[in-house]
Amino acid sequence: MSQLLQGKTALITGGSQGIGKAIALLFAEEGADIAIVYVGNRDRAAETAAMIEEKGRKVKTYYYDISSFEESKKAVDEVLADFGGIDILVNNAGITRDGLALSMKEQDFDAVINVNLKGTFHMIHHTYRQFMKKRAGKIINMASVVGITGNAGQANYSASKAGVIGLTKTIAKELASRHVNCNAIAPGFIQTDMTAVLSDDVKKSMAEAIPLRRMGLPEDIAKTALYLASGLSDYVTGEVIKVDGGMCM
């Protein structure tokens, strides 16, 4: 049985856990070698890498802060040196610092913008030239439904994800002539470490607000990412695909 990503190399930010981990594992199952850029728990990154190795794929982890222009360049340079090229870029790394706009501290606003939006730009900027030279590639940016609808208490996060959507469409237009596709995924409520801290009552009320009556799984996002990373989506670019159980129709 042929694999959708056979012979490809995927660079995934925030790939050591949660949605990023699910994407990395699924991509590996479909034949891709995996480069993981992260700033989280080193043990988790090593665990994810070991799981990918068990699937017979090449994998390396890189501890770099993508909110830094310089560190993100070092990460990309090392991946290019180690793997010889990048076919798929998944900008998944993201943080939250929730609070009402009235009381939100400037550093909390800046931190979220720096990782979620600027970090995505940094990774695209540093891989842009090699995508142009290859005249092929897939860029997948992680947005959010709150980047479309807004959400009380998340001025910084909503703004960052709305920015990611605008960035996605711009890069799609810039790179289309080079046969590089750039799309975004907008997850709804997904079961990750970010939502694990919520109370059972809150999670129950969230699920009841979703037409499919459940929170999403990281694997739900990974399947959409696989579609966008593979040849199945060669005629799709500049799109934002909501994966939210029908929450944001």
DRENDO-1510 file (C-alpha; in Angstrom, 1 decimal, always signed):
<recs>
REC; n; res; u; v; w
REC; 1; MET; +0.0; +0.0; +0.0 .
REC; 2; SER; +1.5; +3.3; -1.0 .
REC; 3; GLN; +2.1; +6.0; +1.6 .
REC; 4; LEU; +0.8; +9.6; +1.0 .
REC; 5; LEU; +4.1; +11.2; +2.2 .
REC; 6; GLN; +6.7; +8.7; +1.0 .
REC; 7; GLY; +10.1; +10.3; +0.6 .
REC; 8; LYS; +9.0; +13.7; +2.1 .
REC; 9; THR; +10.5; +15.6; +5.0 .
REC; 10; ALA; +8.2; +17.5; +7.4 .
REC; 11; LEU; +9.3; +20.2; +9.8 .
REC; 12; ILE; +6.8; +20.5; +12.6 .
REC; 13; THR; +7.0; +23.2; +15.3 .
REC; 14; GLY; +5.5; +22.4; +18.6 .
REC; 15; GLY; +5.7; +18.8; +17.5 .
REC; 16; SER; +6.6; +17.1; +20.8 .
REC; 17; GLN; +3.1; +16.9; +22.3 .
REC; 18; GLY; -0.6; +17.5; +21.7 .
REC; 19; ILE; -1.7; +18.3; +18.2 .
REC; 20; GLY; +1.9; +18.6; +16.9 .
REC; 21; LYS; +2.7; +15.1; +18.2 .
REC; 22; ALA; -0.4; +13.6; +16.6 .
REC; 23; ILE; +0.6; +15.2; +13.2 .
REC; 24; ALA; +4.2; +14.0; +13.5 .
REC; 25; LEU; +3.1; +10.4; +14.2 .
REC; 26; LEU; +0.6; +10.3; +11.4 .
REC; 27; PHE; +3.0; +11.9; +8.9 .
REC; 28; ALA; +5.6; +9.3; +9.9 .
REC; 29; GLU; +3.1; +6.5; +9.4 .
REC; 30; GLU; +2.5; +7.9; +5.9 .
REC; 31; GLY; +6.2; +7.7; +5.1 .
REC; 32; ALA; +7.6; +11.1; +6.0 .
REC; 33; ASP; +10.8; +11.8; +7.9 .
REC; 34; ILE; +10.2; +14.2; +10.8 .
REC; 35; ALA; +12.0; +17.3; +12.2 .
REC; 36; ILE; +10.5; +18.5; +15.4 .
REC; 37; VAL; +11.2; +22.1; +16.7 .
REC; 38; TYR; +10.1; +22.7; +20.3 .
REC; 39; VAL; +10.8; +24.5; +23.5 .
REC; 40; GLY; +8.8; +22.3; +25.9 .
REC; 41; ASN; +9.6; +19.2; +27.9 .
REC; 42; ARG; +12.8; +17.4; +26.6 .
REC; 43; ASP; +11.6; +14.1; +27.8 .
REC; 44; ARG; +8.3; +14.4; +25.9 .
REC; 45; ALA; +10.2; +15.3; +22.8 .
REC; 46; ALA; +12.5; +12.3; +23.2 .
REC; 47; GLU; +9.5; +10.1; +23.7 .
REC; 48; THR; +7.8; +11.3; +20.6 .
REC; 49; ALA; +11.0; +10.9; +18.6 .
REC; 50; ALA; +11.3; +7.3; +19.8 .
REC; 51; MET; +7.7; +6.6; +18.7 .
REC; 52; ILE; +8.6; +7.9; +15.2 .
REC; 53; GLU; +11.8; +5.8; +15.0 .
REC; 54; GLU; +9.7; +2.7; +15.8 .
REC; 55; LYS; +7.8; +3.5; +12.6 .
REC; 56; GLY; +11.1; +3.2; +10.7 .
REC; 57; ARG; +11.4; +6.9; +9.9 .
REC; 58; LYS; +14.3; +9.4; +10.4 .
REC; 59; VAL; +13.6; +11.9; +13.1 .
REC; 60; LYS; +15.5; +14.7; +14.9 .
REC; 61; THR; +14.5; +17.2; +17.5 .
REC; 62; TYR; +15.7; +20.8; +17.8 .
REC; 63; TYR; +15.3; +22.9; +20.9 .
REC; 64; TYR; +14.7; +26.4; +19.6 .
REC; 65; ASP; +12.4; +29.3; +20.4 .
REC; 66; ILE; +10.6; +30.2; +17.2 .
REC; 67; SER; +9.5; +33.5; +18.6 .
REC; 68; SER; +13.1; +34.6; +18.1 .
REC; 69; PHE; +14.1; +35.4; +14.5 .
REC; 70; GLU; +17.6; +34.3; +15.1 .
REC; 71; GLU; +16.8; +31.0; +16.8 .
REC; 72; SER; +14.2; +30.1; +14.2 .
REC; 73; LYS; +16.8; +30.6; +11.5 .
REC; 74; LYS; +19.2; +28.3; +13.3 .
REC; 75; ALA; +16.5; +25.7; +13.5 .
REC; 76; VAL; +15.8; +25.8; +9.8 .
REC; 77; ASP; +19.5; +25.8; +8.9 .
REC; 78; GLU; +20.1; +22.7; +11.0 .
REC; 79; VAL; +17.1; +20.9; +9.6 .
REC; 80; LEU; +18.2; +21.7; +6.0 .
REC; 81; ALA; +21.7; +20.5; +6.8 .
REC; 82; ASP; +20.5; +17.3; +8.5 .
REC; 83; PHE; +17.7; +16.3; +6.0 .
REC; 84; GLY; +18.8; +18.0; +2.8 .
REC; 85; GLY; +15.5; +19.8; +2.3 .
REC; 86; ILE; +12.0; +20.5; +3.6 .
REC; 87; ASP; +8.9; +19.4; +1.7 .
REC; 88; ILE; +6.3; +20.2; +4.4 .
REC; 89; LEU; +6.3; +23.0; +7.0 .
REC; 90; VAL; +3.7; +22.7; +9.8 .
REC; 91; ASN; +3.5; +25.9; +12.0 .
REC; 92; ASN; +1.8; +24.4; +15.0 .
REC; 93; ALA; +3.6; +26.0; +18.0 .
REC; 94; GLY; +1.3; +28.2; +20.1 .
REC; 95; ILE; +0.7; +29.5; +23.6 .
REC; 96; THR; -2.2; +31.2; +25.5 .
REC; 97; ARG; -2.1; +33.9; +28.1 .
REC; 98; ASP; -5.9; +34.5; +28.7 .
REC; 99; GLY; -7.5; +37.5; +30.3 .
REC; 100; LEU; -9.9; +40.3; +29.7 .
REC; 101; ALA; -8.5; +43.0; +27.5 .
REC; 102; LEU; -9.0; +45.5; +30.4 .
REC; 103; SER; -6.6; +43.7; +32.7 .
REC; 104; MET; -4.4; +42.0; +30.2 .
REC; 105; LYS; -0.7; +42.9; +30.7 .
REC; 106; GLU; +1.3; +44.1; +27.7 .
REC; 107; GLN; +3.8; +41.3; +28.1 .
REC; 108; ASP; +1.1; +38.7; +27.9 .
REC; 109; PHE; -0.3; +40.2; +24.7 .
REC; 110; ASP; +3.2; +40.4; +23.2 .
REC; 111; ALA; +4.2; +36.8; +24.3 .
REC; 112; VAL; +1.2; +35.3; +22.4 .
REC; 113; ILE; +1.7; +37.4; +19.3 .
REC; 114; ASN; +5.5; +36.7; +19.3 .
REC; 115; VAL; +5.0; +32.9; +19.4 .
REC; 116; ASN; +1.7; +32.4; +17.5 .
REC; 117; LEU; +2.0; +35.0; +14.8 .
REC; 118; LYS; +5.6; +36.1; +14.5 .
REC; 119; GLY; +6.9; +32.6; +15.1 .
REC; 120; THR; +4.8; +31.4; +12.1 .
REC; 121; PHE; +6.2; +34.3; +10.0 .
REC; 122; HIS; +9.8; +33.5; +11.1 .
REC; 123; MET; +9.5; +29.9; +10.0 .
REC; 124; ILE; +8.0; +30.8; +6.7 .
REC; 125; HIS; +10.6; +33.5; +6.1 .
REC; 126; HIS; +13.5; +31.2; +6.7 .
REC; 127; THR; +12.1; +28.4; +4.5 .
REC; 128; TYR; +10.7; +30.6; +1.8 .
REC; 129; ARG; +13.8; +30.6; -0.4 .
REC; 130; GLN; +14.2; +26.8; -0.4 .
REC; 131; PHE; +10.5; +26.3; -1.2 .
REC; 132; MET; +11.0; +28.7; -4.2 .
REC; 133; LYS; +14.0; +26.8; -5.4 .
REC; 134; LYS; +12.2; +23.4; -5.0 .
REC; 135; ARG; +9.2; +24.8; -6.9 .
REC; 136; ALA; +7.1; +22.5; -4.7 .
REC; 137; GLY; +6.0; +22.2; -1.1 .
REC; 138; LYS; +3.2; +22.5; +1.5 .
REC; 139; ILE; +2.9; +25.0; +4.3 .
REC; 140; ILE; +0.3; +24.4; +6.9 .
REC; 141; ASN; -0.4; +27.0; +9.6 .
REC; 142; MET; -2.4; +26.4; +12.8 .
REC; 143; ALA; -5.1; +29.0; +13.2 .
REC; 144; SER; -8.2; +28.7; +15.4 .
REC; 145; VAL; -11.9; +29.2; +15.2 .
REC; 146; VAL; -11.4; +32.1; +17.6 .
REC; 147; GLY; -9.3; +33.8; +14.9 .
REC; 148; ILE; -12.6; +33.9; +12.9 .
REC; 149; THR; -15.2; +34.5; +15.6 .
REC; 150; GLY; -13.2; +36.2; +18.4 .
REC; 151; ASN; -13.5; +35.1; +22.0 .
REC; 152; ALA; -14.0; +37.0; +25.2 .
REC; 153; GLY; -10.9; +36.8; +27.4 .
REC; 154; GLN; -8.6; +35.9; +24.4 .
REC; 155; ALA; -7.9; +39.2; +22.8 .
REC; 156; ASN; -4.2; +38.3; +22.3 .
REC; 157; TYR; -4.9; +34.7; +21.1 .
REC; 158; SER; -7.7; +35.7; +18.8 .
REC; 159; ALA; -5.7; +38.5; +17.3 .
REC; 160; SER; -2.7; +36.2; +16.8 .
REC; 161; LYS; -4.8; +33.5; +15.0 .
REC; 162; ALA; -6.6; +36.1; +12.9 .
REC; 163; GLY; -3.2; +37.3; +11.9 .
REC; 164; VAL; -2.1; +33.8; +11.0 .
REC; 165; ILE; -5.1; +33.6; +8.6 .
REC; 166; GLY; -4.1; +36.8; +6.9 .
REC; 167; LEU; -0.5; +35.6; +6.7 .
REC; 168; THR; -1.7; +32.3; +5.2 .
REC; 169; LYS; -3.6; +33.9; +2.4 .
REC; 170; THR; -0.8; +36.3; +1.6 .
REC; 171; ILE; +1.9; +33.5; +1.4 .
REC; 172; ALA; -0.5; +31.4; -0.7 .
REC; 173; LYS; -0.6; +34.2; -3.2 .
REC; 174; GLU; +3.1; +34.9; -3.2 .
REC; 175; LEU; +4.2; +31.2; -3.6 .
REC; 176; ALA; +1.4; +29.9; -5.9 .
REC; 177; SER; +3.4; +30.5; -9.0 .
REC; 178; ARG; +6.1; +28.3; -7.5 .
REC; 179; HIS; +3.6; +25.4; -6.9 .
REC; 180; VAL; +3.8; +25.8; -3.1 .
REC; 181; ASN; +0.5; +25.5; -1.3 .
REC; 182; CYS; -0.2; +27.4; +1.9 .
REC; 183; ASN; -3.3; +26.6; +4.0 .
REC; 184; ALA; -4.5; +27.0; +7.5 .
REC; 185; ILE; -6.4; +24.7; +9.9 .
REC; 186; ALA; -8.8; +26.3; +12.4 .
REC; 187; PRO; -9.4; +23.9; +15.3 .
REC; 188; GLY; -12.3; +24.2; +17.7 .
REC; 189; PHE; -12.2; +22.8; +21.2 .
REC; 190; ILE; -9.5; +20.0; +21.1 .
REC; 191; GLN; -8.5; +17.8; +24.0 .
REC; 192; THR; -4.9; +18.9; +24.7 .
REC; 193; ASP; -2.9; +20.1; +27.7 .
REC; 194; MET; -4.5; +23.5; +27.1 .
REC; 195; THR; -8.0; +22.2; +27.8 .
REC; 196; ALA; -7.0; +19.6; +30.3 .
REC; 197; VAL; -6.9; +22.2; +33.1 .
REC; 198; LEU; -10.6; +23.1; +32.6 .
REC; 199; SER; -13.1; +21.7; +35.0 .
REC; 200; ASP; -15.4; +18.8; +34.0 .
REC; 201; ASP; -18.4; +21.1; +34.1 .
REC; 202; VAL; -16.7; +23.6; +31.8 .
REC; 203; LYS; -15.7; +20.8; +29.4 .
REC; 204; LYS; -19.2; +19.4; +29.5 .
REC; 205; SER; -20.8; +22.7; +28.6 .
REC; 206; MET; -18.3; +23.2; +25.8 .
REC; 207; ALA; -19.1; +19.8; +24.4 .
REC; 208; GLU; -22.9; +20.6; +24.5 .
REC; 209; ALA; -22.3; +23.7; +22.4 .
REC; 210; ILE; -20.7; +21.6; +19.6 .
REC; 211; PRO; -23.2; +20.1; +17.1 .
REC; 212; LEU; -21.3; +16.8; +17.1 .
REC; 213; ARG; -21.5; +16.8; +20.9 .
REC; 214; ARG; -17.9; +16.1; +21.7 .
REC; 215; MET; -14.5; +17.9; +21.9 .
REC; 216; GLY; -12.1; +17.1; +19.1 .
REC; 217; LEU; -9.0; +14.9; +19.4 .
REC; 218; PRO; -5.5; +15.8; +18.2 .
REC; 219; GLU; -5.9; +13.0; +15.7 .
REC; 220; ASP; -8.9; +14.9; +14.1 .
REC; 221; ILE; -6.5; +17.8; +13.3 .
REC; 222; ALA; -3.7; +15.5; +12.2 .
REC; 223; LYS; -6.0; +13.9; +9.6 .
REC; 224; THR; -6.8; +17.3; +8.1 .
REC; 225; ALA; -3.1; +18.2; +8.1 .
REC; 226; LEU; -2.3; +15.0; +6.3 .
REC; 227; TYR; -4.7; +15.9; +3.5 .
REC; 228; LEU; -3.1; +19.4; +3.2 .
REC; 229; ALA; +0.4; +17.9; +3.2 .
REC; 230; SER; -0.3; +15.3; +0.6 .
REC; 231; GLY; -0.9; +15.4; -3.1 .
REC; 232; LEU; -4.7; +15.1; -2.4 .
REC; 233; SER; -4.7; +18.9; -1.9 .
REC; 234; ASP; -2.6; +20.0; -4.8 .
REC; 235; TYR; -5.3; +22.3; -6.1 .
REC; 236; VAL; -6.1; +23.8; -2.6 .
REC; 237; THR; -4.3; +26.9; -1.4 .
REC; 238; GLY; -5.1; +30.0; +0.7 .
REC; 239; GLU; -7.9; +28.1; +2.5 .
REC; 240; VAL; -8.8; +28.0; +6.2 .
REC; 241; ILE; -10.4; +24.6; +7.1 .
REC; 242; LYS; -12.4; +24.6; +10.3 .
REC; 243; VAL; -12.1; +21.4; +12.3 .
REC; 244; ASP; -14.5; +22.1; +15.1 .
REC; 245; GLY; -17.4; +19.6; +15.1 .
REC; 246; GLY; -19.7; +22.2; +13.5 .
REC; 247; MET; -19.2; +24.8; +16.3 .
REC; 248; CYS; -18.4; +27.6; +13.9 .
REC; 249; MET; -20.8; +27.3; +11.0 .
</recs>
